[in-house]
């Protein structure tokens, strides 16, 4: 908080009013409804409903399809986060070292941030189209017997690849600015002391980038949880047999296509709890970082 | 800095490979979008552009029957522009005002209101999607620009960016302004807003891209084709690819993806420095 502030007046209320009104109508109201619905069991037509305490939660947590989806979400998120962080860190370190043409490479590697996830999904799934997709044909020609339409692992490979492709540029930007924040004197001293670029990276550069990496880990997990919805909806639609449905995708499928409001709301509330844990973690980290 | 020839060469090779990894899918999509569907069907995806650029793009831009919905790509681009700009402008104004109140004023409800705002970070729209749809339907806002934009604004990310920024503004400014007799309104409009111009621009750019790229929410609440954004149009065209027993319209789908990406990519590339500044400063 500021040391100096304005005194009492109605002015601050006027300034927060627009935000609070929008949040009340479009956030608090639906959020409360989600919690309320998660305790209700509705009949098939939504005509009557019954308060059933935690039954929806019990049903969700014991349903094989939800557990399968939870398992996929964990595997998917970790793969996407680790792979896209590793690739972009590698590229950022190289881009930071280069003197000639650095600007061109930076532009070529960062524009992907602006591509919408469903656009990435469509580009990806076209590359894997069995009729004419270059990657589909290539993978089969080298004898891998690749079939993402029937094989769950192959489908997972496709969505992970698309999600990583989409995320590399964001991580690249953060790593590059992190690297450029390292004082020149530190890099120069390290270069004098140690000729091996690889050792220099692991003993000096990487520890200095650790906060950025940690921050990106959280960002990437959140991305894999929520923003990949468009990728999955356009590319695999969770097929085959729910093998590539993330938890968010399942909320949508059960609630909108399956009209199971109670179950879908219970899933929402469970997701909300998971995300709050992640966010609180992140927020504390951000607050700590601001002080130095 | 000392650098061996070898290291510098591998750096370039790695960066070229990385750039190709990013660009190749988009290039193939562009090249393939300029061929006829029969040609693509027979010969697969293309690496070189063909001679049907104007025909394919003109068709989808201006002819309603070329997209599955009864709407031209031009109308979809317009809708995306409304969503992107409306979202970005609304978000910047509303969150800047709220952050001003939170940082510069001492008032009774400050703490509870701060927590209400903070709570929105915990629950993205994707999670409360079903009840949000019901609320917007009850308010009669389905298929309207208002219903499209307002629920998306109901998240406080922008407020936290501005809060962070205002806290770094020196206290002396406010002291000086108060000595000069400036009230809360004068201070906000004459001092704080001009001081935040680069920050505003950076957040505006990020939010425009976020708004333009929205998918799940527009997908649910726009059932009227006239309100489709171009990102939604992609799904509709892709879904109708195999309908009617004809040769699939792959060039059309590719043309739409290219058109959907050009505006946000241009914004990011042209305003690179502001964009990176905003992204790095706001998120950390």
Interface residues (C-beta under 8 A of the other chain):
Chain A: X1 X2 X3 X4 X5 X6 X7 X8 X9 X11 X12 X13 X15 X16 X18 X19 X20 X22 X23 X25 X26 X27 X28 X29 X30 X31 X33 X34 X37 X87 X90 X91 X94 X95 X97 X98 X101 X105 X106 X107 X108 X109 X110 X111 X112 X113 X114 X115 X116 X117 X118 X119 X122 X123 X124 X126 X127 X131 X132 X133 X134 X137 X165 X168 X169 X170 X173 X174 X177 X187 X188 X191 X197 X215 X219 X226 X229 X230 X233 X234 X248 X251 X252 X255 X256 X261 X264 X265 X268 X271 X272 X275 X276 X279 X280 X283 X286 X289 X290
Chain B: X1 X2 X3 X7 X8 X10 X11 X12 X14 X15 X18 X19 X21 X22 X23 X25 X26 X28 X29 X40 X41 X43 X44 X45 X93 X94 X95 X97 X98 X100 X101 X102 X103 X104 X105 X106 X107 X109 X110 X113 X116 X117 X119 X120 X121 X122 X123 X124 X126 X127 X128 X129 X130 X131 X132 X133 X134 X135 X136 X139 X150 X151 X153 X154 X155 X156 X159 X164 X167 X171 X174 X175 X178 X184 X185 X209 X212 X213 X215 X216 X219 X220 X231 X234 X235 X238 X248 X250 X253 X254 X257 X260 X261 X264 X265 X267 X268 X269 X272 X276 X279 X280 X283 X284
